[in-house]
Structure formats: structure tokens, C-alpha cells
Amino acid sequence: MVAIQCGVCHSVSGYRALAPRVHGWSPEFATDILQHLPLLRGTMPQFAGNEQDRAAVGAYLATLSPPNNDVPAAELGSHVFGQRCAMCHTVGGKFRPLSLAGMDTESIDGLLTQLDSLNPDMPAFHGSEQERKALASFLQSGDPYKATNRAGGTQ
């Protein structure tokens, strides 16, 4: 299914490599993202398989580039943003910018727990509580981080 669905445009580690694009993704997150492919950058086609196919591809994608759990606490929020949000959003950038600097961290954390119910085009947050709280703090800080290359990959 990966070869059919993704292989026309992507390789695992070469041209438009999947591995850096899915770095740190859990099987649940990858499966959820596959449901939202056309919204990622507007060039991705709808996933062609059924629920079982999507779960199998999500599980496979999660094996390509496992998470690095040695991220310093001070960098965790930026790291999580790069893994989970940067494919669709920027902070201080032009592409689907997020500007939450006026909100308190607890409010942002609350929003992160219900992303998929706030907007059906958003996948649920599948990270740990520590990752979610670090992401909320990062978003609240208004850090000028701009994700321009899909969490470290090149386009």
C-alpha cells in the first residue's frame, strides 16, 4: 500500500524522503495524519485505502524514524511543534500561522487536548502529557520559530 499510495512521489530515504517527514510520529498520529493528507500542503491526494490499510501504513510510517527521547526540556516544545504541527503551521510565518502569544499556557494546553473536535480537519494530539505541556508553553511564548521544511525534511 505504501508503494502504491506514496511511492509515486516519495522514497523512504531518498527523493522527498518519508523518514525525516515522519520523524517521531507514533502509529496513532501517522494513521490520523493519513486521513488529512489533502490538507497538509494542498498537493497530497486523499488516502486511497480503507481503515485497516490506513492503520497498517500508519504503523509502518512510525517505524521509519523513531522519536529521539533525548531532547532537552528547554527544546521539547519546539521539537514537538516540528514533529506534529510544522507540516501545516508556522509560528510567526505566513503559512497557516499560529499566534497564541496572548493566551495563557493552560488555555493553550486545553485547546491541544481537543484539536480534532475544534476543527475536524485537525488530527488529535497524540503526544504525551509532557510533550503537550511543552508545546503549549512554546506556543504561548510566541517564539519566532518558522517551520519551512516539514520537520527537517526537504521538499
N, C-alpha and C positions, 0 to 999 in steps of 0.2 A: 504493500500500500504506500509506503514512503517513496519508493522509486516512481510509482505512478503519480502520486499526488504532488511530490516535492521535487523529484529528480529532474524535471524539465528545466527548472531554474536554479536549483541548489545542489551542492555536493555536501558531504559530511565535513570535510576539512579543506576543500579547495575553493573553487569558484562559488561565490555567495554562500560561504560555509555555514552550515547549520550549527555546528558545535559552539562557536562563540555567541551565536544568537540565542541559544537556549541555555547558556551557562547558568547553573544554579537552579534551574527550573525543577520543580517536583513533578511527578507524573500527573497529579491532580491539576496543577497550574497549566502544564502543557496541554492536557486534554481540554481544559476550559478555553485556553487561547485558540485552539483549533476551531472552536465554534465561532470565533470572532475574526477569522482571517481577513475578510474583505475590509474590515475597519482599521487594520493595523497601519497601513500606508496607502490604501486605495488600489494597490496593484495585485494583491493576493486574491486568488479565486476562492470561492466557497469550498469548504472541505467536502469531498465527494462521497465519503463513506458513511456508514451508519454509526450508532453509538459504540458498538464493540470495536469497530475499526478505529474510531477516534481515540478510545481508551488505549488500544494497542499502540497506535502511533505516538500518543502522549507518553506512554511508558517507555517506548524506545527513545524518543527525543530526550527524556530525562536522563538517560544513560550516557548521552554523548559528551556531556561536560558537567560532571557533578559539582555541587557547591563547594566553595572554599570556606570552611568554617573558621579560618584563622584571621578573619577580618577584624582589625582593631575596633573597639567600641566606638571611638570617635568617628570612624569612617563607615559604620554599619548602615546608617540611613542613606547615605549617598550610594553605597553598594547595592542596597535593596532597590532603590529607585532605578539604578542602572539595569538590574535584573528583571524587575517586574513592571516598570512604568515607562521607561525610556523609549520603548518601541512605539509608543503612541503619544507621549507627552514630553514637554520640556518645562523647566523652571526658569523663567526669565527669558525664554526663547520665543520663537514665532509659531512653532508647530504645536497645536493644542496645548497652549501654555497653562500651567498651573500656577495660580497666585493665591496662596493661602496664608501669607505672612501676617495678616490681621487677625487670624483665628488663633485661639489657644491650642496647645498640643492635645489636650484631652478631647476637644471638639473634633479635631482632625482625626485622632485615633478612632473616635466613634464613627466618623464617616468611612474610614477604611474597613470597618467591620461589616459595612452594608453596601459596598460598592455596587454589587450586582442588583440590589433592589433599588438603588438610587437611579441607576441607568442600566437598562437591560443590555446595552452594548458593551458594558464593562464586565470583565471577569471578576469573580470573587477574589478576595485577598487570601492566598493560600500559605503565607509565611507563618512563622512562629510569632508568639506574642512579643518577644524581644525584638524581632525584625519589624513588626508592625509599629511598635512604640518608637523605634529608632527612625523609621520612615516618617512618622508623624512629626517628630522633632525636626528632622531635616526639612520637611515641607513647611513647617512653621517658621523656620529660620529665614526663609526667603533666599536661601543660598543660590548664587548665580550659576550653579552647575547647569550646563546645557548638554543634553544628550543628543548628539548629532549622528551617532553611528551605531545605533542599536546595541547598546550594552557592550561595546568593544569590538563588534564585528564591522566589516566594511560592506558597503552596499554595492 
